[in-house]
Amino acid sequence: MEKLAHGHSVAAFLLCTSVSATDLAQVAPLSDLQWDAIHSKVNLLDKVAYFPSLLPVIMKHREALGLSYRQTRALRLWRKENYRKMVDLMNQIIEHRIELSKASLNANLTNEQIFDKQQEIFELQEQVLRIRLSCRQIVVSTFSAEQWANLGFVLEEYPQFAGLLDL
């Protein structure tokens, strides 16, 4: 019951904070404080998406990573085109998970109906993954060996990323 209540509070938090996602889905540069705010919100969403959100960290440390104007512009454009859509999908996942939890205790639903609800969640997660992979592709295709090494040092500041980057 506590987990379900926590799910409701996370969903409510994300639904409330996603309104500000429009402000963050811009091409204009964000301040370090704005990137920190994105990181804290997206960190909660990582529990929904199972794929690390490195964009806020990369953009906050763009100077230390030595990002070029072209790289920075590409990542800002990605944010403008995808951030809102990604947050909306993640909110849908949270809502569907709550529905799935309720359905599991509904004696009027068949196992197949519950399975279908889980499949809907998987489909939403795949959509989120595809969006996140498009950001990953920008990083993978443009980072130099030196930038990867610098990213390794930057990630040491973030315990949730410990051990994810093998250099």
Buried (B, 14 or more C-beta within 10 A) or exposed (E): EEEEEEBEEBBEEBBEBBEBBEEBBEEEEBEEEBBBBBBEBBBBBBEBBEBBBBBBBBBBBBEEBEBEEEBBEBBBEBBBEBBBBBBBBBBBBBBBBBBBBEBEEEEEBEEEEBEEBBEBBEEBBEBBBEBBEEBBEBBEEBBEEEBBBBBBEBBEEBEEBEEEBEE
